[in-house]
Amino acid sequence: MRAKKVVKKAVKPMNKTGFRGVVEVTGKYEARLTAKGKSYRLGSFHNVEVAARMYDKAAIKHFGKEAKLNFPKQAKKALEYKSPEGVNYKSNTSGYRGVEYAAGKWKASMRHEGEFVYVGRFESAEEAAEAYDIEAKKLKGSKAKLNYPA
């Protein structure tokens, strides 16, 4: 009778970036999370570690102590983590929430309580993002989702 040969499989990295919930997209690192059947895009970052930490922060909020983290030894600090580069949303032409390029200028706008709110046109995407943040704080207070969180 032959003895069964035990084959150990190599542990695969979580993905090409080596971090859970982080993928590389056109030279940036996008943090993503899926919870209760819904996918969340957490932002796009220049630094892979920043994206991984933003994933950890969201994972703790959604899954609590059961969350599988990139940095489990720093779980207590994860909820306090703020990206040093702000959060970049790449689903538009600017990379900023509520900012798009149209007719030769950068336009800032948003929706609030079902209504379209026009913020203005600006020379740069950064100016438009700052104006968006100011208007979002006025309308939504502490619940505002900002381009440059304080």
C-alpha positions, -999 to 999 in steps of 0.1 A, spaced: 0 0 0 13 34 -9 14 63 14 -5 94 3 18 122 -7 8 155 9 11 185 -14 13 219 2 0 246 -19 18 280 -19 -2 307 -3 -13 332 -30 -11 369 -23 -45 385 -20 -39 402 -53 -12 419 -72 -9 448 -47 -5 423 -18 -33 441 2 -68 430 8 -94 453 -8 -68 472 -30 -64 470 -67 -41 490 -91 -60 510 -117 -40 531 -142 -11 538 -119 -32 545 -88 -44 522 -60 -82 519 -55 -96 508 -22 -128 487 -25 -151 469 -1 -180 445 -5 -205 442 24 -239 427 25 -239 423 -13 -231 460 -20 -198 472 -34 -182 504 -21 -155 523 -38 -135 540 -10 -113 562 -32 -82 562 -54 -48 569 -39 -12 574 -51 2 552 -23 -8 515 -19 -4 516 19 -28 545 22 -54 526 2 -49 495 24 -54 516 55 -86 532 41 -98 497 34 -91 486 70 -110 517 83 -141 508 62 -138 471 70 -140 478 107 -170 500 103 -188 473 83 -177 441 100 -165 452 134 -141 428 152 -147 401 126 -130 423 99 -101 408 80 -75 436 80 -43 445 62 -28 458 94 -45 438 122 -20 450 149 -31 485 143 -69 479 144 -75 503 173 -59 532 153 -76 523 120 -109 542 127 -89 574 134 -68 571 102 -71 599 77 -55 598 43 -27 623 40 -36 629 3 -74 632 7 -97 609 -11 -96 609 -49 -127 597 -67 -118 586 -102 -152 581 -117 -151 616 -132 -127 637 -152 -112 655 -122 -106 628 -96 -126 649 -71 -160 644 -57 -185 667 -74 -160 682 -99 -160 678 -137 -144 695 -167 -169 711 -190 -168 738 -216 -132 748 -208 -136 752 -170 -139 730 -139 -175 728 -126 -185 720 -91 -220 707 -83 -238 683 -61 -272 668 -52 -288 677 -19 -322 665 -8 -330 654 -44 -322 688 -59 -292 697 -81 -270 724 -65 -247 743 -88 -216 756 -70 -197 773 -98 -170 772 -125 -133 774 -117 -99 776 -133 -85 745 -116 -100 712 -104 -85 719 -69 -103 752 -66 -136 735 -76 -130 707 -51 -124 733 -23 -156 752 -33 -175 719 -34 -163 711 2 -174 746 15 -209 742 0 -212 706 12 -203 716 47 -230 744 46 -257 720 33 -248 688 50 -228 698 81 -208 670 97 -224 644 74 -208 660 43 -185 638 23 -155 659 14 -126 659 -10 -103 672 17 -114 658 51 -102 679 80 
